[in-house]
Amino acid sequence: MGELTVRFIKQGTGPKQGAPINIALIDKRDVEASGKSLEDAIHMVAKVVRGPVGINVFDMDAVTTTSDGLVVEGAIITMAAGDIGKVHKEFGILHMEEMEVTPELIKEEPHLVQWEKYYKGKKLFRGPDPNKKLIPVHNVAMTGKAVNNNSATEMMNAVTMEEILLPILGQLQIMKDEPIVFGLTGEVISVGIGMTVAEKYGRVFPTRQFRAGDTAHGSGEYAKTLKANIPCIVAPKSVLAGYIIKALEAGMIPGLHIGCSPAVLAVANAKGAKIALDKITEKAKIELKSIGVDVDHMKPVVSLMTNKEIIEKADDIIPGVVDPVLISSSKIVTKLTLSI
């Protein structure tokens, strides 16, 4: 019998309203050390929690992409959902597909130049192979009341309709035992998460549906309301700023290679980096303008900032998150040791 360490956030834990569903995060290395399979580990977590729980398994030696095309260290390789101690045998577990990064793939998805520059040789995971999942369109795992959606970055209770947004960088902070920001998603992030890039087997879409510079929402001013009132766990803005800077220094141009999310545009503007304003679609412009980002009248900052200054002042530069609370991830995470 082996032991498994699980980072667990109990429903209701966290500032203000707390997490609306139980959340369990697992390191693939811990599963391997236990001598059991990923499936065994997932079923054991569901048995211990018993209530609705979203379960994500990470490979911290691999890389993935954010919705707006930043390549980041650490990847979700399996997502799952459990309830009443069980995991649905058909819909409860979904594995992400390892992507072979080839010159052809980089040509088709130029944001992967970041992988070539910074992470060459590391495995890349994003979403599942659409041919290996039963539920069309959404990358989702479901069991009873528990729903784990969009390649494991949204979790919800299907009965109460309570939901939490879990951007990948926030989850990676928890896996690294580093600080997180807990708050309400708000209008800025509601718009920003729609500014995706075109990817095969993407985290959000299975096909290359929405290119950089476009919006996956396409819902005008309504886009800012989509997730505005739900809680979120995100990385400190200094962490996000660091990854955006790395992307820009790899030659990524917002609107052309990476998404035109408000965070990316803000950092690029502060740094004086090129932005492909002519590539941003009218639909995306309307959504951005609804939160005060007028792309057609964007003016460069008077005094350009260094990378160090941008990271130090990231909270002032990058918009988004309502009523943010910066806390140690240990304040809301309990490390469970399970015998499996």
Secondary structure in CASP SS format (residue, H / E / C, confidence):
PFRMAT SS
TARGET T0000
AUTHOR 0000-0000-0000
METHOD secondary structure of the structure
MODEL  1
M C 1.00
G C 1.00
E E 1.00
L E 1.00
T E 1.00
V E 1.00
R E 1.00
F E 1.00
I E 1.00
K C 1.00
Q C 1.00
G C 1.00
T C 1.00
G C 1.00
P C 1.00
K C 1.00
Q C 1.00
G C 1.00
A C 1.00
P C 1.00
I C 1.00
N E 1.00
I E 1.00
A E 1.00
L E 1.00
I E 1.00
D E 1.00
K H 1.00
R H 1.00
D H 1.00
V H 1.00
E H 1.00
A H 1.00
S H 1.00
G C 1.00
K C 1.00
S C 1.00
L H 1.00
E H 1.00
D H 1.00
A H 1.00
I H 1.00
H H 1.00
M H 1.00
V H 1.00
A H 1.00
K H 1.00
V H 1.00
V H 1.00
R C 1.00
G C 1.00
P C 1.00
V E 1.00
G E 1.00
I E 1.00
N E 1.00
V E 1.00
F E 1.00
D E 1.00
M E 1.00
D E 1.00
A E 1.00
V E 1.00
T E 1.00
T E 1.00
T C 1.00
S C 1.00
D C 1.00
G C 1.00
L C 1.00
V E 1.00
V E 1.00
E E 1.00
G E 1.00
A E 1.00
I E 1.00
I E 1.00
T E 1.00
M E 1.00
A E 1.00
A E 1.00
G E 1.00
D E 1.00
I C 1.00
G C 1.00
K E 1.00
V C 1.00
H C 1.00
K C 1.00
E C 1.00
F C 1.00
G C 1.00
I E 1.00
L E 1.00
H E 1.00
M C 1.00
E C 1.00
E E 1.00
M E 1.00
E C 1.00
V C 1.00
T C 1.00
P H 1.00
E H 1.00
L H 1.00
I H 1.00
K H 1.00
E H 1.00
E C 1.00
P H 1.00
H H 1.00
L H 1.00
V H 1.00
Q H 1.00
W H 1.00
E H 1.00
K H 1.00
Y H 1.00
Y H 1.00
K C 1.00
G C 1.00
K C 1.00
K C 1.00
L E 1.00
F E 1.00
R C 1.00
G C 1.00
P C 1.00
D C 1.00
P H 1.00
N H 1.00
K H 1.00
K C 1.00
L C 1.00
I C 1.00
P C 1.00
V C 1.00
H C 1.00
N C 1.00
V C 1.00
A E 1.00
M E 1.00
T E 1.00
G C 1.00
K C 1.00
A E 1.00
V E 1.00
N E 1.00
N E 1.00
N C 1.00
S C 1.00
A C 1.00
T C 1.00
E E 1.00
M E 1.00
M E 1.00
N E 1.00
A C 1.00
V C 1.00
T C 1.00
M C 1.00
E C 1.00
E E 1.00
I E 1.00
L E 1.00
L C 1.00
P C 1.00
I H 1.00
L H 1.00
G H 1.00
Q H 1.00
L H 1.00
Q H 1.00
I H 1.00
M H 1.00
K C 1.00
D C 1.00
E C 1.00
P C 1.00
I E 1.00
V E 1.00
F E 1.00
G E 1.00
L E 1.00
T C 1.00
G H 1.00
E H 1.00
V H 1.00
I H 1.00
S H 1.00
V H 1.00
G H 1.00
I C 1.00
G C 1.00
M C 1.00
T C 1.00
V C 1.00
A C 1.00
E C 1.00
K C 1.00
Y C 1.00
G C 1.00
R C 1.00
V C 1.00
F C 1.00
P C 1.00
T C 1.00
R C 1.00
Q C 1.00
F C 1.00
R C 1.00
A C 1.00
G C 1.00
D C 1.00
T C 1.00
A C 1.00
H C 1.00
G C 1.00
S C 1.00
G H 1.00
E H 1.00
Y H 1.00
A H 1.00
K H 1.00
T H 1.00
L C 1.00
K C 1.00
A C 1.00
N C 1.00
I C 1.00
P E 1.00
C E 1.00
I E 1.00
V E 1.00
A C 1.00
P C 1.00
K H 1.00
S H 1.00
V H 1.00
L H 1.00
A H 1.00
G H 1.00
Y H 1.00
I H 1.00
I H 1.00
K H 1.00
A H 1.00
L H 1.00
E H 1.00
A C 1.00
G C 1.00
M C 1.00
I C 1.00
P E 1.00
G C 1.00
L C 1.00
H C 1.00
I E 1.00
G C 1.00
C C 1.00
S C 1.00
P H 1.00
A H 1.00
V H 1.00
L H 1.00
A H 1.00
V H 1.00
A H 1.00
N H 1.00
A H 1.00
K H 1.00
G C 1.00
A C 1.00
K C 1.00
I C 1.00
A C 1.00
L H 1.00
D H 1.00
K H 1.00
I C 1.00
T C 1.00
E H 1.00
K H 1.00
A H 1.00
K H 1.00
I H 1.00
E H 1.00
L H 1.00
K H 1.00
S C 1.00
I C 1.00
G C 1.00
V C 1.00
D C 1.00
V H 1.00
D H 1.00
H H 1.00
M C 1.00
K C 1.00
P C 1.00
V C 1.00
V C 1.00
S C 1.00
L C 1.00
M C 1.00
T C 1.00
N H 1.00
K H 1.00
E H 1.00
I H 1.00
I H 1.00
E H 1.00
K C 1.00
A H 1.00
D H 1.00
D H 1.00
I H 1.00
I C 1.00
P C 1.00
G C 1.00
V C 1.00
V E 1.00
D E 1.00
P E 1.00
V E 1.00
L E 1.00
I E 1.00
S C 1.00
S H 1.00
S H 1.00
K H 1.00
I C 1.00
V C 1.00
T E 1.00
K E 1.00
L E 1.00
T E 1.00
L E 1.00
S E 1.00
I C 1.00
END
